[in-house]
């Protein structure tokens, strides 16, 4: 995606408004994506590749797990989505920064024309092997939703549907980011050992949640492939 690094990018107040629904935990990754995705807001959705590019000095697995958790949050908040291109999963930011596009050469793939914005709380997965299944699931959910909406409008057009309770974001249940003394804003430029301990505990908690979600998906898929057997003879 040559040309994108030579173009100055500025984050405006309008841009910051788009982060209103994003958990604070995921905002550093959102800022990084703003400044490092291509000018159209596209970048390969591989948490390990992204973690390696961030160069935080921390263990790669730790950073990759944290980035993966942040991507879940950003998709859950409707700030970005993903799409498949010949087996590779790509991130698409819904609100990329404004960039002077003159002399910029874009090499990232075009997202599908029917790519729609997912509602907040839509179940998502990041990276590896599930892209095609998720795309089929999205299409099926959209088709089923359209059919239900049409039937509902035809039978009970005058009835207002009950609001759905939103899914609780992980960040609200996570351990605090900083020590009690420096909550909620942190220690700033000063180094604080208790703050570092709190962050490591929070990172481990987030990694555990991501792992639990992956295990849940694994066991659900395993149940579907194995089927249910009973004791009745053939």
Backbone bond lengths (Angstrom), bond angles and torsions (degrees), N, CA, C in turn:
res aa  C-N    CA-C-N  psi(-1)  N-CA   C-N-CA  omega(-1)  CA-C   N-CA-C  phi
1 X - - - 1.451 - - 1.519 109.50 -
2 X 1.300 115.31 60.04 1.450 121.26 -173.74 1.515 110.50 -64.21
3 X 1.312 115.80 149.50 1.459 120.56 177.45 1.506 112.78 99.15
4 X 1.335 119.31 -25.47 1.450 120.75 -173.89 1.527 112.15 -71.09
5 X 1.346 118.93 -30.49 1.453 120.55 -176.92 1.522 112.16 -78.72
6 X 1.322 118.49 -17.72 1.453 121.54 -179.07 1.517 111.34 -87.81
7 X 1.307 118.38 -7.47 1.440 122.12 -178.19 1.526 109.99 -98.22
8 X 1.324 115.31 129.43 1.459 119.72 -179.98 1.519 109.71 -72.18
9 X 1.322 116.06 138.75 1.451 120.82 179.08 1.525 108.77 -121.27
10 X 1.319 115.65 135.43 1.450 121.31 178.51 1.527 108.92 -124.62
11 X 1.330 115.52 138.70 1.462 121.24 179.00 1.524 107.39 -98.70
12 X 1.316 115.77 117.24 1.456 121.25 -177.04 1.524 110.79 -92.68
13 X 1.325 115.14 171.92 1.464 120.10 176.13 1.520 110.95 -62.71
14 X 1.323 116.38 -35.23 1.470 119.70 177.17 1.516 111.03 -64.45
15 X 1.333 116.79 -39.39 1.460 120.51 176.75 1.535 110.42 -61.69
16 X 1.326 116.19 -44.81 1.458 120.08 -178.81 1.524 111.76 -62.45
17 X 1.331 116.50 -30.36 1.470 119.70 178.87 1.521 111.43 -61.88
18 X 1.336 117.00 -28.14 1.468 119.39 -178.79 1.526 112.07 -70.87
19 X 1.335 116.78 -12.89 1.465 120.76 179.19 1.524 112.28 -90.61
20 X 1.327 117.26 5.59 1.467 120.23 -174.72 1.524 112.20 -57.47
21 X 1.333 117.40 -37.53 1.459 120.26 -177.70 1.516 114.31 -94.75
22 X 1.340 116.67 6.92 1.468 121.21 -177.63 1.532 109.66 -92.37
23 X 1.320 118.92 130.74 1.477 120.00 176.06 1.531 110.88 -58.26
24 X 1.332 116.68 143.84 1.463 120.69 -179.98 1.526 111.68 -56.41
25 X 1.334 116.50 -34.31 1.470 121.25 -179.15 1.517 111.92 -56.60
26 X 1.346 117.13 -35.86 1.468 121.24 -174.20 1.522 113.10 -93.11
27 X 1.317 118.85 -6.21 1.464 120.30 -174.71 1.529 113.57 -65.07
28 X 1.353 120.22 -36.56 1.470 117.39 176.77 1.522 112.92 -58.71
29 X 1.332 117.23 -39.12 1.468 119.78 177.65 1.523 110.50 -68.33
30 X 1.334 117.00 -36.73 1.465 120.22 177.64 1.527 110.38 -61.46
31 X 1.338 116.76 -44.81 1.465 119.82 177.91 1.523 110.44 -62.12
32 X 1.327 117.42 -42.15 1.464 120.08 -179.95 1.527 110.50 -62.08
33 X 1.323 117.23 -42.31 1.464 120.37 178.77 1.526 110.84 -64.32
34 X 1.311 117.95 -39.69 1.454 120.50 176.44 1.529 111.07 -55.73
35 X 1.313 116.40 -42.92 1.460 120.76 -172.30 1.523 113.93 -89.11
36 X 1.334 117.93 -12.07 1.464 119.99 -174.49 1.522 115.04 -123.74
37 X 1.332 118.19 -16.21 1.462 118.66 172.10 1.526 108.47 -68.92
38 X 1.324 117.44 167.49 1.455 117.97 178.48 1.532 109.54 -71.11
39 X 1.332 119.05 170.10 1.473 120.66 -174.49 1.527 114.69 -59.19
40 X 1.329 117.47 -18.17 1.462 120.55 176.84 1.523 112.15 -93.61
41 X 1.331 116.65 4.60 1.460 119.76 176.12 1.511 113.91 82.65
42 X 1.336 117.91 29.11 1.462 120.91 -178.00 1.528 109.92 -116.76
43 X 1.336 115.07 141.40 1.463 121.37 176.05 1.519 107.28 -160.23
44 X 1.324 116.43 150.91 1.458 121.17 -178.33 1.534 110.03 -63.05
45 X 1.331 116.15 132.96 1.474 121.70 -175.17 1.519 110.90 -90.72
46 X 1.308 115.83 66.75 1.460 121.02 176.26 1.526 107.21 -122.02
47 X 1.347 118.17 107.21 1.470 119.78 -176.04 1.524 113.99 -55.48
48 X 1.322 118.43 -35.87 1.471 120.15 -179.10 1.528 110.75 -70.49
49 X 1.326 116.62 -39.61 1.466 119.45 177.05 1.527 110.36 -64.53
50 X 1.321 116.43 -44.02 1.462 120.31 178.54 1.526 110.56 -62.82
51 X 1.337 116.74 -43.53 1.459 120.60 179.97 1.520 111.02 -61.83
52 X 1.328 117.03 -40.21 1.470 120.34 179.79 1.528 110.58 -65.57
53 X 1.318 117.01 -37.26 1.464 120.48 179.54 1.528 112.33 -70.76
54 X 1.327 117.03 -26.59 1.464 120.02 -178.52 1.523 112.89 -70.20
55 X 1.343 117.71 -28.64 1.471 122.59 175.66 1.529 112.11 52.83
56 X 1.323 116.58 55.15 1.460 120.76 -178.98 1.521 112.82 -82.13
57 X 1.329 117.44 -14.85 1.453 120.68 -175.93 1.509 113.97 85.11
58 X 1.327 117.72 -1.90 1.452 122.60 178.53 1.527 109.57 -91.59
59 X 1.356 117.59 166.22 1.466 119.59 176.48 1.524 111.53 -56.45
60 X 1.325 116.36 137.95 1.454 121.29 -175.06 1.530 111.93 -58.89
61 X 1.340 117.08 -43.75 1.455 119.56 -178.67 1.525 111.45 -61.70
62 X 1.313 116.67 -38.63 1.470 120.23 179.46 1.520 110.72 -64.90
63 X 1.329 116.47 -47.51 1.466 120.05 -178.90 1.526 110.32 -65.96
64 X 1.340 117.37 -41.71 1.468 120.50 -179.98 1.529 110.61 -62.14
65 X 1.329 117.38 -41.99 1.458 120.03 177.97 1.517 111.61 -64.35
66 X 1.331 116.33 -39.62 1.461 119.61 178.25 1.529 110.95 -66.25
67 X 1.330 116.81 -43.32 1.465 120.47 178.32 1.520 110.54 -61.96
68 X 1.337 116.66 -42.56 1.457 119.91 179.62 1.529 110.33 -60.63
69 X 1.328 116.55 -43.55 1.459 119.56 176.69 1.515 111.82 -61.02
70 X 1.336 117.17 -40.89 1.463 120.86 178.77 1.524 111.19 -64.16
71 X 1.334 117.20 -39.34 1.460 119.74 178.71 1.523 111.01 -63.29
72 X 1.334 116.73 -38.60 1.461 119.70 173.70 1.530 109.95 -56.11
73 X 1.333 115.91 -48.55 1.458 120.36 -177.31 1.529 111.62 -63.21
74 X 1.328 116.72 -42.43 1.465 120.81 -178.01 1.523 111.63 -66.84
75 X 1.339 116.20 -37.15 1.464 118.79 175.70 1.517 110.73 -71.22
76 X 1.329 115.79 -38.96 1.455 120.23 179.12 1.522 110.98 -62.50
77 X 1.340 116.74 -32.94 1.463 121.99 179.64 1.523 112.13 -83.59
78 X 1.347 118.39 -3.47 1.458 120.99 -179.32 1.509 113.85 75.51
79 X 1.355 117.29 21.65 1.466 120.49 -178.01 1.524 112.01 -87.90
80 X 1.332 117.08 -24.78 1.463 121.23 176.33 1.521 108.80 -147.97
81 X 1.312 115.68 169.75 1.460 121.81 173.15 1.523 107.88 -140.67
82 X 1.317 117.55 -179.70 1.459 121.54 177.24 1.517 109.39 -131.71
83 X 1.319 115.23 158.40 1.465 119.88 175.97 1.522 108.96 -146.15
84 X 1.321 115.93 158.55 1.457 122.22 -177.25 1.522 110.31 -98.24
85 X 1.328 115.80 140.11 1.463 121.77 173.93 1.523 108.14 -138.27
86 X 1.330 115.95 100.54 1.463 122.76 -179.88 1.531 111.78 51.45
87 X 1.329 115.90 46.84 1.448 121.26 175.52 1.513 115.78 87.94
88 X 1.330 117.90 -10.54 1.462 121.41 175.40 1.522 109.16 -98.17
89 X 1.333 115.32 138.81 1.458 120.36 179.89 1.523 109.32 -96.99
90 X 1.336 115.93 132.04 1.457 122.26 -177.39 1.518 110.18 -119.91
91 X 1.321 115.52 145.66 1.463 122.28 173.79 1.518 108.71 -88.26
92 X 1.321 115.95 141.99 1.463 121.90 172.70 1.520 107.70 -129.21
93 X 1.332 117.10 116.35 1.461 121.55 176.41 1.523 109.58 -78.33
94 X 1.315 116.05 133.75 1.466 118.85 178.21 1.525 111.22 -76.10
95 X 1.328 117.06 -19.70 1.473 120.26 -177.47 1.527 110.17 -133.03
96 X 1.338 118.94 66.36 1.472 118.88 177.05 1.527 110.45 -66.84
97 X 1.341 115.36 156.25 1.459 119.37 178.27 1.525 110.54 -69.89
98 X 1.324 115.52 152.12 1.460 120.19 177.56 1.521 108.96 -74.21
99 X 1.325 115.89 129.75 1.459 121.93 -177.64 1.524 108.68 -134.33
100 X 1.313 116.28 142.90 1.461 120.93 173.42 1.527 107.87 -65.94
101 X 1.331 116.97 112.43 1.461 121.60 -173.68 1.528 113.29 -86.85
102 X 1.310 118.21 1.78 1.469 119.30 179.08 1.527 110.34 -65.61
103 X 1.311 115.80 132.86 1.472 123.95 178.69 1.528 113.26 63.89
104 X 1.324 117.99 18.11 1.460 121.37 177.77 1.526 109.12 -95.74
105 X 1.317 116.61 128.52 1.469 121.97 179.29 1.519 108.70 -105.85
106 X 1.311 117.38 118.41 1.465 123.15 -177.93 1.530 109.48 -97.74
107 X 1.327 116.80 126.56 1.467 120.99 179.11 1.525 112.52 -113.54
108 X 1.321 117.83 -6.07 1.462 119.28 179.02 1.525 109.56 -70.49
109 X 1.352 118.02 151.50 1.464 120.65 -177.70 1.523 112.42 -71.81
110 X 1.323 114.89 154.00 1.459 121.00 176.94 1.524 109.38 -76.53
111 X 1.330 118.08 136.21 1.473 119.55 175.07 1.515 109.94 -70.95
112 X 1.329 118.57 158.77 1.465 120.53 178.38 1.520 111.19 -62.32
113 X 1.328 115.90 149.07 1.462 120.56 -177.11 1.519 112.58 -63.96
114 X 1.335 116.39 -30.13 1.470 119.62 -176.53 1.522 112.32 -91.37
115 X 1.337 117.36 14.56 1.457 120.06 -179.34 1.520 108.49 -68.48
116 X 1.319 116.38 119.59 1.453 121.21 -177.80 1.503 111.26 -111.37
117 X 1.314 115.96 156.12 1.464 121.01 177.34 1.512 109.27 -72.86
118 X 1.343 116.63 129.39 1.456 121.17 -179.97 1.522 110.15 -84.57
119 X 1.328 117.61 143.43 1.464 119.64 177.96 1.515 111.28 -67.85
120 X 1.343 116.12 154.02 1.461 120.38 177.01 1.518 109.81 -58.92
121 X 1.330 116.20 137.08 1.454 120.39 -179.88 1.510 113.73 93.66
122 X 1.363 118.60 -3.79 1.453 120.55 179.15 1.524 109.61 -66.47
123 X 1.345 119.12 131.33 1.470 119.85 -178.15 1.516 111.47 -66.40
124 X 1.325 117.20 131.32 1.457 122.03 -175.57 1.512 109.75 -133.77
125 X 1.352 116.18 164.53 1.462 121.37 173.21 1.513 107.95 -141.23
126 X 1.320 116.39 147.75 1.461 120.87 -175.92 1.510 109.77 -114.71
127 X 1.338 117.38 126.26 1.460 122.31 169.06 1.500 114.95 80.14
128 X 1.350 115.26 143.06 1.443 124.19 162.68 1.495 119.53 68.35
129 X 1.323 119.91 100.37 1.445 123.72 157.39 1.506 118.07 79.77
130 X 1.335 118.97 -12.25 1.452 119.72 -175.43 1.530 111.90 -111.65
131 X 1.329 116.35 6.71 1.455 119.39 -174.35 1.517 111.68 -60.42
132 X 1.336 116.18 -52.14 1.460 119.16 -178.31 1.515 112.33 -61.78
133 X 1.340 115.98 -41.99 1.465 119.68 179.65 1.518 110.68 -63.19
134 X 1.334 116.61 -41.01 1.457 118.78 -179.20 1.522 111.83 -67.84
135 X 1.338 116.53 -38.80 1.456 118.93 178.24 1.528 110.87 -62.81
136 X 1.345 116.16 -42.36 1.470 118.59 176.95 1.521 110.51 -63.74
137 X 1.336 115.93 -38.52 1.468 119.10 179.32 1.528 110.65 -64.56
138 X 1.328 115.87 -41.32 1.467 119.03 179.03 1.525 111.17 -61.46
139 X 1.339 115.66 -44.89 1.454 119.18 179.72 1.527 110.97 -62.40
140 X 1.343 115.44 -41.55 1.461 119.29 -179.63 1.522 111.08 -66.41
141 X 1.328 116.44 -42.03 1.462 119.62 179.05 1.522 110.97 -63.95
142 X 1.340 116.71 -42.30 1.461 119.39 178.91 1.524 111.06 -63.27
143 X 1.340 116.57 -41.47 1.463 119.92 179.85 1.524 110.99 -65.83
144 X 1.333 116.28 -44.25 1.458 119.55 179.09 1.530 110.71 -65.14
145 X 1.314 116.76 -39.44 1.454 119.88 178.57 1.517 112.31 -63.73
146 X 1.335 116.35 -41.27 1.463 119.63 178.69 1.522 110.94 -64.77
147 X 1.345 116.63 -40.21 1.461 119.99 179.24 1.528 111.12 -65.37
148 X 1.336 116.10 -42.87 1.465 119.32 178.77 1.520 111.32 -64.31
149 X 1.333 116.02 -40.74 1.459 119.68 -179.63 1.520 111.46 -63.26
150 X 1.340 116.02 -42.32 1.465 119.66 179.68 1.530 110.98 -63.86
151 X 1.350 115.92 -43.32 1.466 119.36 179.70 1.525 110.89 -65.22
152 X 1.306 116.66 -41.09 1.457 120.47 -179.70 1.531 111.12 -64.16
153 X 1.332 116.56 -43.87 1.460 120.18 179.63 1.525 111.35 -63.71
154 X 1.337 117.16 -37.24 1.454 120.68 -177.41 1.529 111.78 -70.29
155 X 1.342 117.18 -36.52 1.462 120.55 -174.21 1.524 112.12 -92.29
156 X 1.331 116.96 -41.11 1.464 120.45 -174.84 1.526 110.50 -133.11
157 X 1.300 115.71 60.56 1.457 120.85 -176.08 1.525 112.49 -64.62
158 X 1.335 115.99 -27.59 1.466 119.40 -176.22 1.522 113.01 -90.12
159 X 1.325 119.23 4.00 1.461 121.98 -175.95 1.528 110.02 -103.95
160 X 1.305 116.53 132.59 1.466 121.44 -179.49 1.529 108.49 -89.04
161 X 1.350 119.00 124.43 1.466 120.50 -179.45 1.535 111.06 -66.61
162 X 1.319 115.00 147.69 1.463 120.31 179.09 1.532 110.01 -69.98
163 X 1.317 117.34 140.79 1.478 119.39 179.33 1.523 111.16 -66.21
164 X 1.333 115.55 145.90 1.458 120.99 178.81 1.525 110.04 -94.01
165 X 1.320 114.91 138.58 1.458 119.90 178.85 1.526 109.59 -72.59
166 X 1.340 118.91 127.72 1.473 119.74 -178.70 1.525 111.44 -69.66
167 X 1.321 115.23 153.06 1.458 120.26 176.12 1.531 109.83 -71.62
168 X 1.312 115.47 137.57 1.461 120.36 -177.34 1.525 110.19 -72.23
169 X 1.345 118.71 124.76 1.472 120.54 179.03 1.529 111.06 -64.82
170 X 1.313 114.99 145.98 1.466 120.55 179.66 1.524 111.92 -58.65
171 X 1.328 116.17 -38.15 1.465 119.66 -172.71 1.526 112.46 -60.88
172 X 1.330 117.76 -25.90 1.458 120.13 -179.49 1.525 111.99 -70.94
173 X 1.332 117.23 -23.47 1.455 121.29 -178.61 1.533 112.30 -102.26
174 X 1.312 116.82 -5.33 1.463 120.10 -176.55 1.525 110.49 -74.21
175 X 1.337 117.01 154.26 1.468 120.13 174.31 1.528 110.42 -59.53
176 X 1.322 118.93 157.99 1.469 121.60 -176.90 1.527 112.15 -63.82
177 X 1.346 115.28 152.74 1.461 121.58 -178.45 1.529 112.05 -77.33
178 X 1.343 116.99 -26.31 1.454 120.77 -174.11 1.529 109.92 -129.75
179 X 1.317 116.20 170.65 1.457 120.56 177.09 1.528 109.16 -71.48
180 X 1.322 116.00 167.71 1.467 120.60 -177.42 1.527 111.46 -59.28
181 X 1.326 116.80 -35.12 1.458 120.41 -177.40 1.519 112.16 -67.23
182 X 1.326 117.30 -33.07 1.468 120.59 -173.25 1.526 113.59 -109.23
183 X 1.327 117.73 11.94 1.454 119.29 173.67 1.529 109.17 -74.75
184 X 1.356 119.50 146.24 1.475 125.38 -2.50 1.523 114.11 -97.44
185 X 1.352 117.75 -3.26 1.452 119.13 -169.99 1.502 115.99 -94.76
186 X 1.348 119.04 -7.66 1.449 121.02 179.98 1.527 111.96 88.27
187 X 1.330 115.17 178.99 1.466 121.46 -175.53 1.515 113.07 -91.18
188 X 1.325 117.77 1.68 1.459 120.08 -179.15 1.517 111.65 68.71
189 X 1.332 116.66 -131.48 1.463 121.13 -178.79 1.530 112.93 -78.36
190 X 1.317 117.60 -14.30 1.456 120.93 -179.05 1.521 110.62 -77.59
191 X 1.332 115.61 143.76 1.454 120.53 176.21 1.528 109.18 -86.02
192 X 1.323 115.49 136.37 1.461 120.78 -178.53 1.522 108.21 -135.35
193 X 1.350 116.32 116.32 1.461 120.37 -179.44 1.515 112.96 -59.86
194 X 1.345 119.48 -48.35 1.469 120.18 178.39 1.521 113.09 -59.76
195 X 1.353 116.92 -34.77 1.475 119.29 176.84 1.530 110.32 -64.75
196 X 1.332 116.38 -40.84 1.463 119.57 178.05 1.516 111.47 -63.63
197 X 1.333 116.41 -40.73 1.465 119.88 177.35 1.527 110.78 -62.61
198 X 1.338 115.86 -42.35 1.466 119.58 -179.78 1.519 110.77 -63.20
199 X 1.352 116.53 -39.39 1.465 119.47 -179.51 1.526 110.79 -66.75
200 X 1.336 117.38 -40.06 1.459 119.88 178.61 1.535 111.30 -64.74
201 X 1.317 116.69 -38.62 1.469 119.83 176.80 1.515 110.27 -64.05
202 X 1.337 115.92 -41.37 1.469 119.73 179.46 1.531 110.88 -65.94
203 X 1.342 116.67 -42.03 1.466 120.11 178.66 1.525 110.76 -60.81
204 X 1.335 116.67 -43.74 1.468 120.22 179.35 1.529 110.54 -63.23
205 X 1.316 116.16 -38.81 1.473 120.14 178.30 1.530 110.64 -62.83
206 X 1.346 116.39 -44.65 1.459 120.04 -179.72 1.527 110.93 -65.65
207 X 1.343 117.90 -41.07 1.457 120.80 177.72 1.520 110.87 -61.09
208 X 1.337 116.04 -39.31 1.467 119.76 179.04 1.522 110.77 -63.86
209 X 1.343 116.94 -41.32 1.464 119.54 179.36 1.521 111.35 -64.30
210 X 1.339 116.47 -42.47 1.470 120.20 178.30 1.527 109.95 -62.01
211 X 1.345 116.50 -43.16 1.470 120.53 179.38 1.516 110.87 -63.81
212 X 1.330 117.91 -41.47 1.460 121.20 177.93 1.527 111.15 -60.75
213 X 1.335 116.72 -40.75 1.464 119.84 178.71 1.521 110.83 -63.65
214 X 1.326 116.58 -41.07 1.463 120.37 179.56 1.526 110.98 -66.24
215 X 1.337 116.64 -41.23 1.461 119.85 177.60 1.523 111.10 -64.13
216 X 1.326 116.44 -39.20 1.466 120.03 177.54 1.526 110.55 -60.59
217 X 1.341 115.99 -46.57 1.463 119.65 178.09 1.529 110.88 -60.65
218 X 1.353 115.71 -40.56 1.462 119.95 -179.51 1.518 111.21 -61.98
219 X 1.333 117.03 -48.22 1.456 119.92 -177.07 1.534 111.21 -68.03
220 X 1.326 117.59 -35.22 1.458 119.82 176.81 1.533 110.46 -63.96
221 X 1.349 115.47 -45.01 1.466 119.12 179.26 1.527 110.75 -65.30
222 X 1.324 117.01 -37.27 1.454 120.86 179.39 1.521 111.23 -64.58
223 X 1.334 117.04 -41.00 1.458 120.83 177.54 1.527 111.33 -62.62
224 X 1.331 115.62 -40.06 1.462 119.44 -179.20 1.523 111.56 -65.80
225 X 1.351 116.68 -37.56 1.466 119.15 -177.36 1.525 112.18 -79.15
226 X 1.341 116.68 -32.43 1.457 119.35 -178.36 1.524 112.08 -78.38
227 X 1.339 116.50 -31.70 1.456 119.37 -178.21 1.514 111.19 77.19
228 X 1.309 116.11 177.81 1.454 122.84 -179.45 1.518 109.04 -113.31
229 X 1.346 116.53 123.66 1.458 122.02 -179.38 1.521 109.19 -108.30
230 X 1.323 116.57 141.87 1.451 120.18 176.71 1.525 109.06 -116.20
231 X 1.325 116.22 -175.75 1.454 121.68 -175.90 1.527 113.24 -93.90
232 X 1.332 117.52 4.54 1.454 120.25 -179.53 1.527 110.34 -71.50
233 X 1.350 117.49 136.32 1.489 119.20 178.03 1.514 110.19 -70.22
234 X 1.351 114.60 158.02 1.463 119.12 178.70 1.529 109.90 -72.84
